[in-house]
Amino acid sequence: MSGESPPPQPANSTRTIAIGTIARVEGEGALRVTVKQGRVQDVELKIFEPPRFFEAFLQGRHYEEVLDIVARICGICPVAYQMSAVHAIERIFGLCVEGTLRDLRRLLYCGEWIESHALHLYLLQAPDFLGYESGIAMAKDHPAAVTRGLRIKKAGNALMTLLGGRSVHPVSVRVGGFSRVPSRRELEGLKDELLWARDAAIDTLRWVASFAYPDFSPDYTFVALHHDDEYPLNEGRIVSSDGLDSPVDEFERHFEEQQVPHSNALHCLLNGSPYLVGPLARVNLNCDWLPPAVREVLTGVGLSLPLRNLFQGIVARSVEILYALEEALRLIDLYEPPPVSSLPVSVRAGVGMACTEAPRGILYHRYRIDENGVIREAKIVPPTSQNQGRIEQDLRLWIPQVLDRPDQEISLSCEKVIRCYDPCISCATHFLKLDLQRDP
Amino acid sequence: MQETAPDQIVPSEPGVSHRPSGWSNIRIIGVGNEWRGDDAVGLLVARRLRERMGKGVQIIEARQAGINLLDLMGGARVVLLIDGVSSGQTPGTIHRLDVSTGPIVQNLACRSTHGVGVLETIELGRTLGRLPETVIIYGIEVAETGWGRSLSPPVEEAEEQVVERIARDVEQLQCMNSI
């Protein structure tokens, strides 16, 4: 990218770079960067999308209403909200959903990962690597790639539609199981397209592996779920690359949400420090659970885990598309309709927590329910609020590398860093205006 | 609340399959959010046309139109799409845009995934060679898009007019092309 250097400024002036609205992310946010005497003084990721008060809406509601309400927090990852909520509530009621019903929930989650990852990878982030301002502009020169991405996404949508009743804000998940389970024939009807998508996911991984990645590998603390038997979706312990290994119940012992004046979203810190959640953290902390076929493709493109470069998050995302398709096909092959679609529920009072792996990273829910099944307290910690502190930290490290460029170029490069996180501002308050103050 | 989802087709009547059973030559797609005042107008026009249209015309109510709008248009020869628009003109103004012949917006940048709106999706469809032969958009200038289920008077009036105009369009198309 070419551009003129910023004009010389007096020795003690302030340079402000402002990104007005961050493009190609979910929701509305802005970035303000202050530079004094050539050094980055302050970075504030401002989330000005208004607070959404979901935790308060849930108070006084019956537990049966929770899954429909939390699904509305996000149209891209409603399954994640439903899954964290349903597991937390089932925990309170002493319910353990196992076997085929558990598999079906995993399959539904695979659909959401495929859909969400394909959308972000092909239409939101790939243009950054190939030098286009949007997915539409990229489609002019790369129609086959974009068509491939849309078809992969559609395969994920089809899974969600079949299992969830519809592809957005699904309606079939309920406490104890599902309101309806599919027939074997219905699931098998999806197989051909999923098989096509699996091959397309291999092509995707090869494609993104050919991109040029800026060199940017800060010393990250990666945080993800880890399960003893499988790649994590709905269950696991919370682990970090710094040695944390905690049951989900103890999330609030280690992680603390803090209010910051410049943002409507809370910042969540791990023992006082920022950390990274999402595909990059997941593949690095769960590489043992990736099937050999997935690891072979990764080796074939000359990459190995762990991936430490932030920009290789797109590789991690494509690894997970491939994984989710492999897993979906495995679960469909195993499927025999369960004798009941849902287990009987006995309401009891208590507190329950759950954490599941949303496409963008761990999503924590805690509920307190009374003896009548009414929600008395709810707490929701979405992945984007967890990544927010880490995004600011990354920008503090990134901006000095690009500070000699014109403001517009700095803005664009900051947006690229932010997009690596696939932030969902809607979920976190729920994007980006850059305001860069330079004081050379 | 942000509806970040790409799109969704919703049945107008409970129990009616919301997935079109087969593709038809003429498809009417109403886009909107019925909980946000005038933004519902696209859905309402589609719903009213459902009562009037005969076989061969398919009606879809799309509550969240995004990238998947391409799939909703797939297989049709003619698509008539109705949506609320906001361009600063008088509320109730009806824009009729034939987007088959060329782009109407030159500088389209995807602002976000919510922002992958109707026009951006149509341009993506054009780029990928996935647009039906004819795509006509009826855009109705909105006044109020806050919470609520009622249309403002000028938009309600425009709703009536658009229903009539589309009914005439369909009649002409069927006569002209015997489709």
Chai-1 contact restraints between the chains, C-beta under 6 A:
chainA,res_idxA,chainB,res_idxB,connection_type,confidence,min_distance_angstrom,max_distance_angstrom,comment,restraint_id
A,A23,B,R111,contact,1.0,0.0,6.0,A-B,restraint_1
A,R24,B,C110,contact,1.0,0.0,6.0,A-B,restraint_2
A,V25,B,S112,contact,1.0,0.0,6.0,A-B,restraint_3
A,E26,B,T4,contact,1.0,0.0,6.0,A-B,restraint_4
A,E26,B,T113,contact,1.0,0.0,6.0,A-B,restraint_5
A,G27,B,Q2,contact,1.0,0.0,6.0,A-B,restraint_6
A,C74,B,T4,contact,1.0,0.0,6.0,A-B,restraint_7
A,G75,B,E3,contact,1.0,0.0,6.0,A-B,restraint_8
A,G75,B,T4,contact,1.0,0.0,6.0,A-B,restraint_9
A,G75,B,A5,contact,1.0,0.0,6.0,A-B,restraint_10
A,I76,B,T4,contact,1.0,0.0,6.0,A-B,restraint_11
A,E133,B,A109,contact,1.0,0.0,6.0,A-B,restraint_12
A,S134,B,A109,contact,1.0,0.0,6.0,A-B,restraint_13
A,S134,B,C110,contact,1.0,0.0,6.0,A-B,restraint_14
A,G135,B,C110,contact,1.0,0.0,6.0,A-B,restraint_15
A,I136,B,L108,contact,1.0,0.0,6.0,A-B,restraint_16
A,I136,B,E120,contact,1.0,0.0,6.0,A-B,restraint_17
A,I136,B,E123,contact,1.0,0.0,6.0,A-B,restraint_18
A,I136,B,L124,contact,1.0,0.0,6.0,A-B,restraint_19
A,A139,B,L124,contact,1.0,0.0,6.0,A-B,restraint_20
A,A139,B,T127,contact,1.0,0.0,6.0,A-B,restraint_21
A,A139,B,L128,contact,1.0,0.0,6.0,A-B,restraint_22
A,K140,B,T127,contact,1.0,0.0,6.0,A-B,restraint_23
A,P143,B,L128,contact,1.0,0.0,6.0,A-B,restraint_24
A,T147,B,L128,contact,1.0,0.0,6.0,A-B,restraint_25
A,V168,B,A5,contact,1.0,0.0,6.0,A-B,restraint_26
A,V168,B,Q8,contact,1.0,0.0,6.0,A-B,restraint_27
A,S426,B,Q2,contact,1.0,0.0,6.0,A-B,restraint_28
A,S426,B,T4,contact,1.0,0.0,6.0,A-B,restraint_29
